Amino acid sequence: MSQKLVHNRIMIRLNVHEAKTHLSRYLTMVEQGEVILLCRRNVPIAEIRGIPRRTEPRPFGLAKGKFELTEAFFEPLPDDILDAFEGKE
């Protein structure tokens, strides 16, 4: 494992093999706020960082009451529309 200074912070720099071998260890570090620079043969290819945790549960039914599904929604699509989805002419 090597480290690199980025924006006044140490960024962990890993090759893919090291990341695969010790993935759980590095994911724990990401959860604690570390950022990982993932490399293939020492060439950076991705940056792995944690996502912010929600402090409150996600609201349920965001669009509840804003629209109504009619029975037609559950009907099969017309053949011309199905053909378009499948790339047929």
PDB file as gemmi writes it, atoms N, CA and C in Angstrom:
CRYST1    1.000    1.000    1.000  90.00  90.00  90.00 P 1                      
ATOM      1  N   MET A   1       0.862  -1.176   0.000  1.00  0.00           N  
ATOM      2  CA  MET A   1       0.000   0.000   0.000  1.00  0.00           C  
ATOM      3  C   MET A   1       0.900   1.228   0.000  1.00  0.00           C  
ATOM      4  N   SER A   2       0.640   2.126  -0.926  1.00  0.00           N  
ATOM      5  CA  SER A   2       1.360   3.386  -0.919  1.00  0.00           C  
ATOM      6  C   SER A   2       0.365   4.507  -0.668  1.00  0.00           C  
ATOM      7  N   GLN A   3       0.875   5.674  -0.298  1.00  0.00           N  
ATOM      8  CA  GLN A   3      -0.007   6.793  -0.009  1.00  0.00           C  
ATOM      9  C   GLN A   3       0.446   8.009  -0.784  1.00  0.00           C  
ATOM     10  N   LYS A   4      -0.479   8.897  -1.057  1.00  0.00           N  
ATOM     11  CA  LYS A   4      -0.205  10.087  -1.851  1.00  0.00           C  
ATOM     12  C   LYS A   4      -0.899  11.267  -1.177  1.00  0.00           C  
ATOM     13  N   LEU A   5      -0.219  12.409  -1.118  1.00  0.00           N  
ATOM     14  CA  LEU A   5      -0.803  13.602  -0.522  1.00  0.00           C  
ATOM     15  C   LEU A   5      -1.703  14.284  -1.545  1.00  0.00           C  
ATOM     16  N   VAL A   6      -2.959  14.458  -1.215  1.00  0.00           N  
ATOM     17  CA  VAL A   6      -3.921  15.106  -2.107  1.00  0.00           C  
ATOM     18  C   VAL A   6      -4.739  16.080  -1.278  1.00  0.00           C  
ATOM     19  N   HIS A   7      -4.724  17.346  -1.652  1.00  0.00           N  
ATOM     20  CA  HIS A   7      -5.493  18.370  -0.950  1.00  0.00           C  
ATOM     21  C   HIS A   7      -5.257  18.318   0.551  1.00  0.00           C  
ATOM     22  N   ASN A   8      -4.009  18.284   0.953  1.00  0.00           N  
ATOM     23  CA  ASN A   8      -3.622  18.258   2.366  1.00  0.00           C  
ATOM     24  C   ASN A   8      -4.153  17.039   3.099  1.00  0.00           C  
ATOM     25  N   ARG A   9      -4.341  15.957   2.387  1.00  0.00           N  
ATOM     26  CA  ARG A   9      -4.856  14.748   2.996  1.00  0.00           C  
ATOM     27  C   ARG A   9      -4.162  13.549   2.356  1.00  0.00           C  
ATOM     28  N   ILE A  10      -3.906  12.534   3.124  1.00  0.00           N  
ATOM     29  CA  ILE A  10      -3.286  11.332   2.583  1.00  0.00           C  
ATOM     30  C   ILE A  10      -4.363  10.496   1.892  1.00  0.00           C  
ATOM     31  N   MET A  11      -4.106  10.146   0.635  1.00  0.00           N  
ATOM     32  CA  MET A  11      -5.023   9.291  -0.102  1.00  0.00           C  
ATOM     33  C   MET A  11      -4.342   7.931  -0.249  1.00  0.00           C  
ATOM     34  N   ILE A  12      -5.058   6.886   0.037  1.00  0.00           N  
ATOM     35  CA  ILE A  12      -4.509   5.548  -0.093  1.00  0.00           C  
ATOM     36  C   ILE A  12      -4.484   5.186  -1.574  1.00  0.00           C  
ATOM     37  N   ARG A  13      -3.353   4.700  -2.035  1.00  0.00           N  
ATOM     38  CA  ARG A  13      -3.187   4.332  -3.434  1.00  0.00           C  
ATOM     39  C   ARG A  13      -2.953   2.822  -3.495  1.00  0.00           C  
ATOM     40  N   LEU A  14      -3.828   2.110  -4.205  1.00  0.00           N  
ATOM     41  CA  LEU A  14      -3.762   0.650  -4.262  1.00  0.00           C  
ATOM     42  C   LEU A  14      -3.807   0.154  -5.689  1.00  0.00           C  
ATOM     43  N   ASN A  15      -3.084  -0.918  -5.946  1.00  0.00           N  
ATOM     44  CA  ASN A  15      -3.270  -1.632  -7.198  1.00  0.00           C  
ATOM     45  C   ASN A  15      -4.431  -2.598  -7.030  1.00  0.00           C  
ATOM     46  N   VAL A  16      -5.030  -2.988  -8.130  1.00  0.00           N  
ATOM     47  CA  VAL A  16      -6.232  -3.820  -8.117  1.00  0.00           C  
ATOM     48  C   VAL A  16      -6.015  -5.098  -7.317  1.00  0.00           C  
ATOM     49  N   HIS A  17      -4.891  -5.758  -7.503  1.00  0.00           N  
ATOM     50  CA  HIS A  17      -4.641  -7.019  -6.785  1.00  0.00           C  
ATOM     51  C   HIS A  17      -4.701  -6.824  -5.266  1.00  0.00           C  
ATOM     52  N   GLU A  18      -4.049  -5.773  -4.776  1.00  0.00           N  
ATOM     53  CA  GLU A  18      -4.057  -5.486  -3.333  1.00  0.00           C  
ATOM     54  C   GLU A  18      -5.477  -5.194  -2.851  1.00  0.00           C  
ATOM     55  N   ALA A  19      -6.227  -4.432  -3.638  1.00  0.00           N  
ATOM     56  CA  ALA A  19      -7.600  -4.097  -3.257  1.00  0.00           C  
ATOM     57  C   ALA A  19      -8.465  -5.352  -3.191  1.00  0.00           C  
ATOM     58  N   LYS A  20      -8.321  -6.240  -4.169  1.00  0.00           N  
ATOM     59  CA  LYS A  20      -9.121  -7.470  -4.173  1.00  0.00           C  
ATOM     60  C   LYS A  20      -8.742  -8.371  -3.004  1.00  0.00           C  
ATOM     61  N   THR A  21      -7.456  -8.431  -2.701  1.00  0.00           N  
ATOM     62  CA  THR A  21      -6.977  -9.311  -1.636  1.00  0.00           C  
ATOM     63  C   THR A  21      -7.485  -8.877  -0.264  1.00  0.00           C  
ATOM     64  N   HIS A  22      -7.586  -7.571  -0.038  1.00  0.00           N  
ATOM     65  CA  HIS A  22      -7.951  -7.042   1.283  1.00  0.00           C  
ATOM     66  C   HIS A  22      -9.149  -6.097   1.200  1.00  0.00           C  
ATOM     67  N   LEU A  23     -10.127  -6.434   0.362  1.00  0.00           N  
ATOM     68  CA  LEU A  23     -11.256  -5.538   0.113  1.00  0.00           C  
ATOM     69  C   LEU A  23     -11.977  -5.130   1.391  1.00  0.00           C  
ATOM     70  N   SER A  24     -12.283  -6.054   2.263  1.00  0.00           N  
ATOM     71  CA  SER A  24     -13.017  -5.725   3.497  1.00  0.00           C  
ATOM     72  C   SER A  24     -12.271  -4.692   4.330  1.00  0.00           C  
ATOM     73  N   ARG A  25     -10.974  -4.855   4.448  1.00  0.00           N  
ATOM     74  CA  ARG A  25     -10.153  -3.915   5.226  1.00  0.00           C  
ATOM     75  C   ARG A  25     -10.263  -2.510   4.637  1.00  0.00           C  
ATOM     76  N   TYR A  26     -10.159  -2.408   3.315  1.00  0.00           N  
ATOM     77  CA  TYR A  26     -10.190  -1.087   2.683  1.00  0.00           C  
ATOM     78  C   TYR A  26     -11.584  -0.473   2.694  1.00  0.00           C  
ATOM     79  N   LEU A  27     -12.614  -1.295   2.598  1.00  0.00           N  
ATOM     80  CA  LEU A  27     -13.976  -0.757   2.687  1.00  0.00           C  
ATOM     81  C   LEU A  27     -14.235  -0.176   4.072  1.00  0.00           C  
ATOM     82  N   THR A  28     -13.696  -0.808   5.090  1.00  0.00           N  
ATOM     83  CA  THR A  28     -13.817  -0.267   6.450  1.00  0.00           C  
ATOM     84  C   THR A  28     -13.147   1.099   6.531  1.00  0.00           C  
ATOM     85  N   MET A  29     -12.007   1.233   5.892  1.00  0.00           N  
ATOM     86  CA  MET A  29     -11.307   2.516   5.904  1.00  0.00           C  
ATOM     87  C   MET A  29     -12.102   3.579   5.143  1.00  0.00           C  
ATOM     88  N   VAL A  30     -12.722   3.186   4.041  1.00  0.00           N  
ATOM     89  CA  VAL A  30     -13.563   4.118   3.274  1.00  0.00           C  
ATOM     90  C   VAL A  30     -14.738   4.577   4.133  1.00  0.00           C  
ATOM     91  N   GLU A  31     -15.348   3.650   4.865  1.00  0.00           N  
ATOM     92  CA  GLU A  31     -16.467   4.012   5.750  1.00  0.00           C  
ATOM     93  C   GLU A  31     -16.025   5.022   6.814  1.00  0.00           C  
ATOM     94  N   GLN A  32     -14.760   4.991   7.167  1.00  0.00           N  
ATOM     95  CA  GLN A  32     -14.232   5.911   8.187  1.00  0.00           C  
ATOM     96  C   GLN A  32     -13.757   7.231   7.583  1.00  0.00           C  
ATOM     97  N   GLY A  33     -13.983   7.415   6.277  1.00  0.00           N  
ATOM     98  CA  GLY A  33     -13.666   8.694   5.654  1.00  0.00           C  
ATOM     99  C   GLY A  33     -12.442   8.709   4.758  1.00  0.00           C  
ATOM    100  N   GLU A  34     -11.726   7.610   4.673  1.00  0.00           N  
ATOM    101  CA  GLU A  34     -10.554   7.559   3.796  1.00  0.00           C  
ATOM    102  C   GLU A  34     -10.991   7.537   2.335  1.00  0.00           C  
ATOM    103  N   VAL A  35     -10.110   7.977   1.459  1.00  0.00           N  
ATOM    104  CA  VAL A  35     -10.342   7.940   0.013  1.00  0.00           C  
ATOM    105  C   VAL A  35      -9.260   7.050  -0.580  1.00  0.00           C  
ATOM    106  N   ILE A  36      -9.655   6.166  -1.494  1.00  0.00           N  
ATOM    107  CA  ILE A  36      -8.711   5.237  -2.106  1.00  0.00           C  
ATOM    108  C   ILE A  36      -8.588   5.552  -3.586  1.00  0.00           C  
ATOM    109  N   LEU A  37      -7.358   5.627  -4.063  1.00  0.00           N  
ATOM    110  CA  LEU A  37      -7.080   5.778  -5.476  1.00  0.00           C  
ATOM    111  C   LEU A  37      -6.729   4.385  -5.989  1.00  0.00           C  
ATOM    112  N   LEU A  38      -7.591   3.834  -6.826  1.00  0.00           N  
ATOM    113  CA  LEU A  38      -7.412   2.480  -7.340  1.00  0.00           C  
ATOM    114  C   LEU A  38      -6.621   2.546  -8.642  1.00  0.00           C  
ATOM    115  N   CYS A  39      -5.576   1.720  -8.724  1.00  0.00           N  
ATOM    116  CA  CYS A  39      -4.681   1.761  -9.882  1.00  0.00           C  
ATOM    117  C   CYS A  39      -4.586   0.390 -10.544  1.00  0.00           C  
ATOM    118  N   ARG A  40      -4.298   0.426 -11.829  1.00  0.00           N  
ATOM    119  CA  ARG A  40      -3.964  -0.799 -12.564  1.00  0.00           C  
ATOM    120  C   ARG A  40      -2.536  -0.596 -13.049  1.00  0.00           C  
ATOM    121  N   ARG A  41      -1.631  -1.433 -12.573  1.00  0.00           N  
ATOM    122  CA  ARG A  41      -0.203  -1.307 -12.878  1.00  0.00           C  
ATOM    123  C   ARG A  41       0.300   0.110 -12.570  1.00  0.00           C  
ATOM    124  N   ASN A  42      -0.089   0.603 -11.413  1.00  0.00           N  
ATOM    125  CA  ASN A  42       0.318   1.915 -10.895  1.00  0.00           C  
ATOM    126  C   ASN A  42      -0.232   3.103 -11.671  1.00  0.00           C  
ATOM    127  N   VAL A  43      -1.206   2.856 -12.561  1.00  0.00           N  
ATOM    128  CA  VAL A  43      -1.855   3.937 -13.298  1.00  0.00           C  
ATOM    129  C   VAL A  43      -3.248   4.123 -12.713  1.00  0.00           C  
ATOM    130  N   PRO A  44      -3.571   5.296 -12.158  1.00  0.00           N  
ATOM    131  CA  PRO A  44      -4.882   5.511 -11.536  1.00  0.00           C  
ATOM    132  C   PRO A  44      -6.031   5.278 -12.521  1.00  0.00           C  
ATOM    133  N   ILE A  45      -7.046   4.532 -12.046  1.00  0.00           N  
ATOM    134  CA  ILE A  45      -8.226   4.274 -12.881  1.00  0.00           C  
ATOM    135  C   ILE A  45      -9.526   4.656 -12.181  1.00  0.00           C  
ATOM    136  N   ALA A  46      -9.515   4.765 -10.870  1.00  0.00           N  
ATOM    137  CA  ALA A  46     -10.755   5.091 -10.157  1.00  0.00           C  
ATOM    138  C   ALA A  46     -10.429   5.622  -8.773  1.00  0.00           C  
ATOM    139  N   GLU A  47     -11.395   6.353  -8.241  1.00  0.00           N  
ATOM    140  CA  GLU A  47     -11.284   6.849  -6.880  1.00  0.00           C  
ATOM    141  C   GLU A  47     -12.470   6.278  -6.108  1.00  0.00           C  
ATOM    142  N   ILE A  48     -12.186   5.703  -4.968  1.00  0.00           N  
ATOM    143  CA  ILE A  48     -13.244   5.110  -4.141  1.00  0.00           C  
ATOM    144  C   ILE A  48     -13.385   5.964  -2.898  1.00  0.00           C  
ATOM    145  N   ARG A  49     -14.586   6.469  -2.684  1.00  0.00           N  
ATOM    146  CA  ARG A  49     -14.857   7.284  -1.498  1.00  0.00           C  
ATOM    147  C   ARG A  49     -16.220   6.884  -0.954  1.00  0.00           C  
ATOM    148  N   GLY A  50     -16.425   7.115   0.311  1.00  0.00           N  
ATOM    149  CA  GLY A  50     -17.698   6.805   0.946  1.00  0.00           C  
ATOM    150  C   GLY A  50     -18.784   7.776   0.510  1.00  0.00           C  
ATOM    151  N   ILE A  51     -19.998   7.375   0.739  1.00  0.00           N  
ATOM    152  CA  ILE A  51     -21.121   8.266   0.474  1.00  0.00           C  
ATOM    153  C   ILE A  51     -21.679   8.726   1.814  1.00  0.00           C  
ATOM    154  N   PRO A  52     -22.264   9.918   1.865  1.00  0.00           N  
ATOM    155  CA  PRO A  52     -22.780  10.419   3.140  1.00  0.00           C  
ATOM    156  C   PRO A  52     -23.889   9.508   3.671  1.00  0.00           C  
ATOM    157  N   ARG A  53     -23.854   9.298   4.945  1.00  0.00           N  
ATOM    158  CA  ARG A  53     -24.912   8.497   5.580  1.00  0.00           C  
ATOM    159  C   ARG A  53     -26.128   9.371   5.817  1.00  0.00           C  
ATOM    160  N   ARG A  54     -27.285   8.772   5.656  1.00  0.00           N  
ATOM    161  CA  ARG A  54     -28.529   9.501   5.931  1.00  0.00           C  
ATOM    162  C   ARG A  54     -28.708   9.629   7.437  1.00  0.00           C  
ATOM    163  N   THR A  55     -29.131  10.799   7.850  1.00  0.00           N  
ATOM    164  CA  THR A  55     -29.376  10.994   9.277  1.00  0.00           C  
ATOM    165  C   THR A  55     -30.819  10.665   9.627  1.00  0.00           C  
ATOM    166  N   GLU A  56     -31.666  10.658   8.622  1.00  0.00           N  
ATOM    167  CA  GLU A  56     -33.062  10.276   8.846  1.00  0.00           C  
ATOM    168  C   GLU A  56     -33.481   9.328   7.730  1.00  0.00           C  
ATOM    169  N   PRO A  57     -34.462   8.505   7.982  1.00  0.00           N  
ATOM    170  CA  PRO A  57     -34.863   7.536   6.970  1.00  0.00           C  
ATOM    171  C   PRO A  57     -35.375   8.219   5.702  1.00  0.00           C  
ATOM    172  N   ARG A  58     -35.164   7.543   4.606  1.00  0.00           N  
ATOM    173  CA  ARG A  58     -35.629   8.051   3.326  1.00  0.00           C  
ATOM    174  C   ARG A  58     -37.153   8.044   3.309  1.00  0.00           C  
ATOM    175  N   PRO A  59     -37.767   9.130   2.822  1.00  0.00           N  
ATOM    176  CA  PRO A  59     -39.231   9.167   2.821  1.00  0.00           C  
ATOM    177  C   PRO A  59     -39.816   8.089   1.915  1.00  0.00           C  
ATOM    178  N   PHE A  60     -40.910   7.537   2.340  1.00  0.00           N  
ATOM    179  CA  PHE A  60     -41.587   6.484   1.589  1.00  0.00           C  
ATOM    180  C   PHE A  60     -42.678   7.109   0.741  1.00  0.00           C  
ATOM    181  N   GLY A  61     -42.771   6.691  -0.496  1.00  0.00           N  
ATOM    182  CA  GLY A  61     -43.839   7.174  -1.354  1.00  0.00           C  
ATOM    183  C   GLY A  61     -43.663   8.613  -1.771  1.00  0.00           C  
ATOM    184  N   LEU A  62     -42.509   8.938  -2.332  1.00  0.00           N  
ATOM    185  CA  LEU A  62     -42.221  10.328  -2.702  1.00  0.00           C  
ATOM    186  C   LEU A  62     -43.274  10.928  -3.632  1.00  0.00           C  
ATOM    187  N   ALA A  63     -43.815  10.122  -4.551  1.00  0.00           N  
ATOM    188  CA  ALA A  63     -44.772  10.648  -5.522  1.00  0.00           C  
ATOM    189  C   ALA A  63     -46.208  10.232  -5.186  1.00  0.00           C  
ATOM    190  N   LYS A  64     -46.416   9.771  -3.977  1.00  0.00           N  
ATOM    191  CA  LYS A  64     -47.744   9.301  -3.587  1.00  0.00           C  
ATOM    192  C   LYS A  64     -48.774  10.414  -3.760  1.00  0.00           C  
ATOM    193  N   GLY A  65     -49.847  10.091  -4.465  1.00  0.00           N  
ATOM    194  CA  GLY A  65     -50.922  11.041  -4.677  1.00  0.00           C  
ATOM    195  C   GLY A  65     -50.695  11.987  -5.850  1.00  0.00           C  
ATOM    196  N   LYS A  66     -49.541  11.919  -6.511  1.00  0.00           N  
ATOM    197  CA  LYS A  66     -49.259  12.823  -7.622  1.00  0.00           C  
ATOM    198  C   LYS A  66     -49.724  12.262  -8.955  1.00  0.00           C  
ATOM    199  N   PHE A  67     -49.941  10.966  -9.030  1.00  0.00           N  
ATOM    200  CA  PHE A  67     -50.453  10.374 -10.262  1.00  0.00           C  
ATOM    201  C   PHE A  67     -51.208   9.098  -9.909  1.00  0.00           C  
ATOM    202  N   GLU A  68     -51.937   8.622 -10.878  1.00  0.00           N  
ATOM    203  CA  GLU A  68     -52.752   7.422 -10.652  1.00  0.00           C  
ATOM    204  C   GLU A  68     -52.507   6.450 -11.804  1.00  0.00           C  
ATOM    205  N   LEU A  69     -52.319   5.195 -11.465  1.00  0.00           N  
ATOM    206  CA  LEU A  69     -52.166   4.169 -12.482  1.00  0.00           C  
ATOM    207  C   LEU A  69     -53.545   3.602 -12.818  1.00  0.00           C  
ATOM    208  N   THR A  70     -53.877   3.643 -14.085  1.00  0.00           N  
ATOM    209  CA  THR A  70     -55.139   3.043 -14.524  1.00  0.00           C  
ATOM    210  C   THR A  70     -54.868   1.592 -14.899  1.00  0.00           C  
ATOM    211  N   GLU A  71     -55.910   0.841 -15.165  1.00  0.00           N  
ATOM    212  CA  GLU A  71     -55.758  -0.553 -15.572  1.00  0.00           C  
ATOM    213  C   GLU A  71     -54.991  -0.664 -16.888  1.00  0.00           C  
ATOM    214  N   ALA A  72     -55.065   0.368 -17.745  1.00  0.00           N  
ATOM    215  CA  ALA A  72     -54.377   0.338 -19.027  1.00  0.00           C  
ATOM    216  C   ALA A  72     -52.860   0.221 -18.850  1.00  0.00           C  
ATOM    217  N   PHE A  73     -52.355   0.696 -17.731  1.00  0.00           N  
ATOM    218  CA  PHE A  73     -50.925   0.606 -17.461  1.00  0.00           C  
ATOM    219  C   PHE A  73     -50.446  -0.841 -17.477  1.00  0.00           C  
ATOM    220  N   PHE A  74     -51.294  -1.754 -17.047  1.00  0.00           N  
ATOM    221  CA  PHE A  74     -50.917  -3.145 -16.922  1.00  0.00           C  
ATOM    222  C   PHE A  74     -51.186  -3.963 -18.187  1.00  0.00           C  
ATOM    223  N   GLU A  75     -51.749  -3.331 -19.201  1.00  0.00           N  
ATOM    224  CA  GLU A  75     -52.031  -4.013 -20.470  1.00  0.00           C  
ATOM    225  C   GLU A  75     -50.729  -4.200 -21.251  1.00  0.00           C  
ATOM    226  N   PRO A  76     -50.649  -5.253 -22.069  1.00  0.00           N  
ATOM    227  CA  PRO A  76     -49.449  -5.443 -22.895  1.00  0.00           C  
ATOM    228  C   PRO A  76     -49.268  -4.263 -23.853  1.00  0.00           C  
ATOM    229  N   LEU A  77     -48.020  -3.958 -24.170  1.00  0.00           N  
ATOM    230  CA  LEU A  77     -47.718  -2.880 -25.113  1.00  0.00           C  
ATOM    231  C   LEU A  77     -48.062  -3.318 -26.535  1.00  0.00           C  
ATOM    232  N   PRO A  78     -48.409  -2.382 -27.396  1.00  0.00           N  
ATOM    233  CA  PRO A  78     -48.669  -2.718 -28.796  1.00  0.00           C  
ATOM    234  C   PRO A  78     -47.405  -3.283 -29.460  1.00  0.00           C  
ATOM    235  N   ASP A  79     -47.602  -4.110 -30.481  1.00  0.00           N  
ATOM    236  CA  ASP A  79     -46.480  -4.772 -31.147  1.00  0.00           C  
ATOM    237  C   ASP A  79     -45.458  -3.792 -31.702  1.00  0.00           C  
ATOM    238  N   ASP A  80     -45.904  -2.647 -32.272  1.00  0.00           N  
ATOM    239  CA  ASP A  80     -44.952  -1.701 -32.848  1.00  0.00           C  
ATOM    240  C   ASP A  80     -44.030  -1.102 -31.777  1.00  0.00           C  
ATOM    241  N   ILE A  81     -44.538  -0.888 -30.585  1.00  0.00           N  
ATOM    242  CA  ILE A  81     -43.704  -0.363 -29.498  1.00  0.00           C  
ATOM    243  C   ILE A  81     -42.750  -1.443 -28.996  1.00  0.00           C  
ATOM    244  N   LEU A  82     -43.243  -2.680 -28.867  1.00  0.00           N  
ATOM    245  CA  LEU A  82     -42.362  -3.781 -28.463  1.00  0.00           C  
ATOM    246  C   LEU A  82     -41.248  -3.979 -29.480  1.00  0.00           C  
ATOM    247  N   ASP A  83     -41.587  -3.904 -30.764  1.00  0.00           N  
ATOM    248  CA  ASP A  83     -40.579  -4.045 -31.816  1.00  0.00           C  
ATOM    249  C   ASP A  83     -39.525  -2.944 -31.713  1.00  0.00           C  
ATOM    250  N   ALA A  84     -39.932  -1.737 -31.397  1.00  0.00           N  
ATOM    251  CA  ALA A  84     -38.985  -0.626 -31.253  1.00  0.00           C  
ATOM    252  C   ALA A  84     -38.022  -0.879 -30.091  1.00  0.00           C  
ATOM    253  N   PHE A  85     -38.520  -1.424 -28.995  1.00  0.00           N  
ATOM    254  CA  PHE A  85     -37.650  -1.746 -27.861  1.00  0.00           C  
ATOM    255  C   PHE A  85     -36.647  -2.819 -28.229  1.00  0.00           C  
ATOM    256  N   GLU A  86     -37.065  -3.739 -29.083  1.00  0.00           N  
ATOM    257  CA  GLU A  86     -36.185  -4.852 -29.476  1.00  0.00           C  
ATOM    258  C   GLU A  86     -35.342  -4.522 -30.693  1.00  0.00           C  
ATOM    259  N   GLY A  87     -35.430  -3.300 -31.217  1.00  0.00           N  
ATOM    260  CA  GLY A  87     -34.617  -2.894 -32.349  1.00  0.00           C  
ATOM    261  C   GLY A  87     -35.101  -3.425 -33.681  1.00  0.00           C  
ATOM    262  N   LYS A  88     -36.326  -3.869 -33.747  1.00  0.00           N  
ATOM    263  CA  LYS A  88     -36.893  -4.368 -34.992  1.00  0.00           C  
ATOM    264  C   LYS A  88     -37.525  -3.208 -35.754  1.00  0.00           C  
ATOM    265  N   GLU A  89     -37.607  -3.364 -37.059  1.00  0.00           N  
ATOM    266  CA  GLU A  89     -38.227  -2.284 -37.871  1.00  0.00           C  
ATOM    267  C   GLU A  89     -39.677  -2.561 -38.144  1.00  0.00           C  
TER     268      GLU A  89                                                      
END                                                                             
